[in-house]
């Protein structure tokens, strides 16, 4: 008889857990009026917003990602990051992160250049974070404060 009572009790306990999705019932505050503890605070770093610009020719386009990245993209070194694509004569992406030399990628897996604007007219400059770019009829040159740079033009693609 004891075995039957234990078996029925176990069955009822398991069926109650199954109905609750396997989760135990929520804890209720004690009748003594104890306050619930606040969950620990989490520091959420506000995500930045990417900024884009294109050359008047439509052949070169850039995306600037601020330090900390965005909700959907985090630069490998935490940012900031400047990535510019040139379409012709060959599709190439030049990228500069927070540190190190500018890099050229001749085998871009996600070619996505170029948006329709805003346009960085010839003779104008663009500056964000440690990066600055100059738009000329002959191409786009971008530099980071420490001297590393890249040049994208139909005649030449280089980075250092």
C-alpha positions, 0 to 999 in steps of 0.5 A: 500500500505504501508503494502505491501511495508513493507512486501516486504522489510521484505521478501527481508531482510529475504531471503538475510539472509537465503542465507548468512547462517543466518550470517550478511555480513562481516564487511569491513574496512572503506574507511578512511583506518582504520587498523583492530584490531588484535585479542587478543593474546591467550596463548597456552601452548605447549602440552607435549609428553607421554613417555612409557616403559615396563619391559623385561618380558612384564608383566608391562608397564608404561606411563608418562604424563608430566605437562600440559598433551598432546593434547588428555589426561589431568591428573586430577591434571594437571600432571605430572602423572605416570601410570603403569599396571601389567597384571598378576597375576591380571590386576592392574593399579598404578597411581601417580599424582603431589600430594597425595598417589599413587592409585591402580585400580583393575577394570581397564576399559581400559586395554591396557598394554603393548607396545613393548618398549622401555624396561627398563632392569633389574637393570636400573632406569628411572627418569622423573619429580618428579618420579623415577622407578627401574626395578628389576627381582622381579618387578618395584618400582616407587617413587615420590620425596615426598616419595609416591610410588608403587610396582608392582610384581607378588608376591605383588602389593602395593601403599602408 
